Amino acid sequence: MFGIFKKKTQKEILENQYEKLLKESYQLSTINRTESDAKAAEADAVLKKIEDLES
């Protein structure tokens, strides 16, 4: 109930961004493979940031 006042952590923000990029990459894979690969590369960069925060 009171979760609406809770601030998201940096890790949660990055995880949401990662999921969004993967979804966009999947949608673009049927239309434009080059843009899909670019989105996947962005998602990998975000994943590396998440792994850096964990360690």
The first five atom37 places (N, CA, C, CB, O) and aatype in JSON, in Angstrom:
{
  "aatype": [12, 13, 7, 9, 13, 11, 11, 11, 16, 5, 11, 6, 9, 10, 6, 2, 5, 18, 6, 11, 10, 10, 11, 6, 15, 18, 5, 10, 15, 16, 9, 2, 1, 16, 6, 15, 3, 0, 11, 0, 0, 6, 0, 3, 0, 19, 10, 11, 11, 9, 6, 3, 10, 6, 15],
  "atom_mask": [
    [1, 1, 1, 1, 1],
    [1, 1, 1, 1, 1],
    [1, 1, 1, 0, 1],
    [1, 1, 1, 1, 1],
    [1, 1, 1, 1, 1],
    [1, 1, 1, 1, 1],
    [1, 1, 1, 1, 1],
    [1, 1, 1, 1, 1],
    [1, 1, 1, 1, 1],
    [1, 1, 1, 1, 1],
    [1, 1, 1, 1, 1],
    [1, 1, 1, 1, 1],
    [1, 1, 1, 1, 1],
    [1, 1, 1, 1, 1],
    [1, 1, 1, 1, 1],
    [1, 1, 1, 1, 1],
    [1, 1, 1, 1, 1],
    [1, 1, 1, 1, 1],
    [1, 1, 1, 1, 1],
    [1, 1, 1, 1, 1],
    [1, 1, 1, 1, 1],
    [1, 1, 1, 1, 1],
    [1, 1, 1, 1, 1],
    [1, 1, 1, 1, 1],
    [1, 1, 1, 1, 1],
    [1, 1, 1, 1, 1],
    [1, 1, 1, 1, 1],
    [1, 1, 1, 1, 1],
    [1, 1, 1, 1, 1],
    [1, 1, 1, 1, 1],
    [1, 1, 1, 1, 1],
    [1, 1, 1, 1, 1],
    [1, 1, 1, 1, 1],
    [1, 1, 1, 1, 1],
    [1, 1, 1, 1, 1],
    [1, 1, 1, 1, 1],
    [1, 1, 1, 1, 1],
    [1, 1, 1, 1, 1],
    [1, 1, 1, 1, 1],
    [1, 1, 1, 1, 1],
    [1, 1, 1, 1, 1],
    [1, 1, 1, 1, 1],
    [1, 1, 1, 1, 1],
    [1, 1, 1, 1, 1],
    [1, 1, 1, 1, 1],
    [1, 1, 1, 1, 1],
    [1, 1, 1, 1, 1],
    [1, 1, 1, 1, 1],
    [1, 1, 1, 1, 1],
    [1, 1, 1, 1, 1],
    [1, 1, 1, 1, 1],
    [1, 1, 1, 1, 1],
    [1, 1, 1, 1, 1],
    [1, 1, 1, 1, 1],
    [1, 1, 1, 1, 1]
  ],
  "atom_positions": [
    [[0.81, -1.19, 0.0], [0.0, 0.0, 0.0], [0.85, 1.25, 0.0], [-0.92, 0.0, 1.18], [0.58, 2.2, -0.73]],
    [[1.91, 1.24, 0.83], [2.75, 2.42, 0.92], [3.95, 2.36, 0.0], [3.2, 2.61, 2.33], [4.88, 3.16, 0.12]],
    [[3.93, 1.41, -0.92], [5.01, 1.27, -1.88], [5.07, 2.41, -2.88], [0.0, 0.0, 0.0], [6.07, 2.58, -3.57]],
    [[4.01, 3.2, -2.96], [4.0, 4.3, -3.93], [4.98, 5.4, -3.53], [2.59, 4.88, -4.07], [5.39, 6.19, -4.37]],
    [[5.35, 5.45, -2.25], [6.27, 6.47, -1.78], [7.72, 6.01, -1.79], [5.89, 6.89, -0.4], [8.63, 6.8, -1.53]],
    [[7.93, 4.75, -2.09], [9.28, 4.19, -2.1], [10.0, 4.58, -3.38], [9.23, 2.65, -1.96], [9.45, 4.46, -4.48]],
    [[11.22, 5.06, -3.24], [12.03, 5.39, -4.39], [12.67, 4.14, -4.96], [13.11, 6.4, -4.02], [13.07, 3.24, -4.22]],
    [[12.76, 4.07, -6.28], [13.39, 2.92, -6.91], [14.9, 3.04, -6.77], [12.97, 2.81, -8.4], [15.46, 4.14, -6.82]],
    [[15.54, 1.9, -6.6], [16.99, 1.89, -6.53], [17.56, 1.97, -7.94], [17.5, 0.62, -5.8], [16.85, 1.77, -8.92]],
    [[18.84, 2.26, -8.02], [19.52, 2.35, -9.31], [19.43, 1.01, -10.05], [20.99, 2.77, -9.13], [19.28, 0.98, -11.27]],
    [[19.54, -0.08, -9.3], [19.47, -1.41, -9.91], [18.09, -1.65, -10.51], [19.79, -2.49, -8.88], [17.99, -2.17, -11.62]],
    [[17.02, -1.28, -9.81], [15.67, -1.46, -10.32], [15.44, -0.63, -11.59], [14.65, -1.08, -9.25], [14.79, -1.1, -12.53]],
    [[15.96, 0.57, -11.6], [15.82, 1.43, -12.78], [16.53, 0.79, -13.98], [16.4, 2.84, -12.51], [15.97, 0.76, -15.08]],
    [[17.74, 0.29, -13.77], [18.49, -0.34, -14.84], [17.82, -1.62, -15.32], [19.92, -0.63, -14.38], [17.82, -1.91, -16.52]],
    [[17.26, -2.4, -14.39], [16.57, -3.63, -14.79], [15.35, -3.32, -15.65], [16.14, -4.43, -13.55], [15.08, -4.03, -16.63]],
    [[14.61, -2.28, -15.31], [13.45, -1.89, -16.12], [13.9, -1.44, -17.5], [12.65, -0.77, -15.43], [13.26, -1.76, -18.51]],
    [[14.99, -0.68, -17.55], [15.52, -0.21, -18.83], [15.98, -1.4, -19.68], [16.69, 0.78, -18.62], [15.76, -1.42, -20.89]],
    [[16.63, -2.38, -19.05], [17.1, -3.57, -19.74], [15.93, -4.34, -20.36], [17.88, -4.47, -18.77], [15.98, -4.74, -21.52]],
    [[14.88, -4.55, -19.57], [13.71, -5.27, -20.08], [13.06, -4.52, -21.24], [12.68, -5.48, -18.95], [12.64, -5.14, -22.23]],
    [[12.98, -3.22, -21.12], [12.39, -2.4, -22.19], [13.2, -2.51, -23.48], [12.3, -0.93, -21.75], [12.63, -2.64, -24.56]],
    [[14.53, -2.45, -23.36], [15.38, -2.55, -24.54], [15.28, -3.92, -25.2], [16.82, -2.26, -24.17], [15.27, -4.03, -26.42]],
    [[15.21, -4.97, -24.39], [15.07, -6.31, -24.95], [13.73, -6.47, -25.69], [15.18, -7.37, -23.84], [13.67, -7.09, -26.75]],
    [[12.68, -5.91, -25.13], [11.37, -5.99, -25.77], [11.39, -5.23, -27.1], [10.28, -5.41, -24.84], [10.87, -5.73, -28.1]],
    [[12.0, -4.04, -27.12], [12.1, -3.27, -28.36], [12.94, -4.02, -29.39], [12.7, -1.89, -28.09], [12.62, -4.04, -30.58]],
    [[14.02, -4.63, -28.93], [14.88, -5.39, -29.83], [14.12, -6.54, -30.46], [16.11, -5.93, -29.08], [14.25, -6.79, -31.66]],
    [[13.32, -7.24, -29.67], [12.53, -8.36, -30.2], [11.5, -7.88, -31.22], [11.83, -9.1, -29.05], [11.32, -8.51, -32.26]],
    [[10.85, -6.77, -30.93], [9.86, -6.23, -31.86], [10.51, -5.78, -33.17], [9.11, -5.07, -31.23], [9.93, -5.96, -34.24]],
    [[11.69, -5.2, -33.08], [12.38, -4.73, -34.28], [12.98, -5.87, -35.09], [13.47, -3.75, -33.9], [13.29, -5.7, -36.27]],
    [[13.15, -7.03, -34.48], [13.8, -8.14, -35.17], [13.03, -8.59, -36.41], [13.98, -9.31, -34.23], [13.62, -9.14, -37.34]],
    [[11.74, -8.38, -36.41], [10.95, -8.78, -37.58], [10.91, -7.7, -38.65], [9.54, -9.14, -37.16], [10.57, -7.96, -39.8]],
    [[11.25, -6.46, -38.26], [11.14, -5.33, -39.18], [12.51, -4.92, -39.73], [10.49, -4.13, -38.48], [12.72, -4.86, -40.94]],
    [[13.44, -4.65, -38.81], [14.74, -4.14, -39.2], [15.81, -4.78, -38.32], [14.79, -2.59, -39.1], [15.95, -4.44, -37.14]],
    [[16.54, -5.7, -38.88], [17.53, -6.46, -38.11], [18.66, -5.58, -37.58], [18.1, -7.58, -38.98], [19.16, -5.82, -36.48]],
    [[19.07, -4.57, -38.34], [20.17, -3.7, -37.92], [19.78, -2.92, -36.65], [20.55, -2.73, -39.05], [20.56, -2.85, -35.71]],
    [[18.58, -2.35, -36.65], [18.13, -1.62, -35.47], [17.93, -2.56, -34.29], [16.83, -0.88, -35.78], [18.17, -2.19, -33.14]],
    [[17.49, -3.78, -34.57], [17.32, -4.77, -33.52], [18.66, -5.08, -32.86], [16.68, -6.05, -34.08], [18.75, -5.17, -31.63]],
    [[19.7, -5.25, -33.67], [21.03, -5.53, -33.13], [21.55, -4.35, -32.3], [22.01, -5.84, -34.26], [22.22, -4.55, -31.29]],
    [[21.23, -3.13, -32.73], [21.66, -1.94, -31.98], [20.98, -1.9, -30.61], [21.34, -0.64, -32.78], [21.62, -1.6, -29.6]],
    [[19.7, -2.21, -30.56], [18.97, -2.25, -29.29], [19.51, -3.36, -28.39], [17.46, -2.46, -29.53], [19.62, -3.18, -27.17]],
    [[19.85, -4.49, -28.97], [20.42, -5.59, -28.19], [21.76, -5.19, -27.61], [20.56, -6.85, -29.06], [22.08, -5.57, -26.48]],
    [[22.55, -4.44, -28.36], [23.85, -3.97, -27.86], [23.65, -2.99, -26.71], [24.65, -3.3, -29.0], [24.39, -3.03, -25.73]],
    [[22.65, -2.12, -26.82], [22.34, -1.21, -25.72], [21.93, -1.99, -24.49], [21.23, -0.22, -26.13], [22.33, -1.65, -23.37]],
    [[21.13, -3.02, -24.68], [20.68, -3.85, -23.57], [21.86, -4.54, -22.9], [19.66, -4.89, -24.05], [21.9, -4.67, -21.67]],
    [[22.83, -5.0, -23.69], [24.03, -5.62, -23.12], [24.83, -4.63, -22.28], [24.9, -6.19, -24.23], [25.38, -4.99, -21.24]],
    [[24.89, -3.38, -22.75], [25.61, -2.35, -21.99], [24.92, -2.1, -20.65], [25.69, -1.03, -22.8], [25.59, -1.93, -19.63]],
    [[23.6, -2.08, -20.65], [22.86, -1.89, -19.41], [23.06, -3.09, -18.49], [21.35, -1.68, -19.69], [23.19, -2.92, -17.27]],
    [[23.09, -4.28, -19.05], [23.32, -5.48, -18.24], [24.69, -5.44, -17.57], [23.2, -6.74, -19.12], [24.84, -5.85, -16.42]],
    [[25.69, -4.95, -18.28], [27.03, -4.81, -17.68], [27.0, -3.84, -16.51], [28.06, -4.34, -18.74], [27.68, -4.06, -15.5]],
    [[26.23, -2.75, -16.63], [26.11, -1.8, -15.53], [25.46, -2.46, -14.32], [25.29, -0.57, -15.97], [25.87, -2.23, -13.19]],
    [[24.44, -3.29, -14.58], [23.77, -4.0, -13.49], [24.74, -4.94, -12.8], [22.54, -4.79, -14.02], [24.78, -5.01, -11.57]],
    [[25.53, -5.66, -13.58], [26.5, -6.59, -12.99], [27.57, -5.83, -12.2], [27.17, -7.43, -14.09], [28.03, -6.32, -11.17]],
    [[27.96, -4.65, -12.67], [28.94, -3.85, -11.94], [28.37, -3.38, -10.59], [29.36, -2.63, -12.77], [29.1, -3.34, -9.6]],
    [[27.09, -3.05, -10.56], [26.47, -2.63, -9.3], [26.4, -3.79, -8.31], [25.06, -2.08, -9.55], [26.53, -3.58, -7.1]],
    [[26.19, -5.0, -8.82], [26.09, -6.15, -7.93], [27.42, -6.54, -7.31], [25.52, -7.33, -8.69], [27.47, -7.08, -6.21]],
    [[28.5, -6.25, -8.01], [29.8, -6.65, -7.47], [30.5, -5.52, -6.77], [30.68, -7.18, -8.56], [31.61, -5.7, -6.26]]
  ]
}
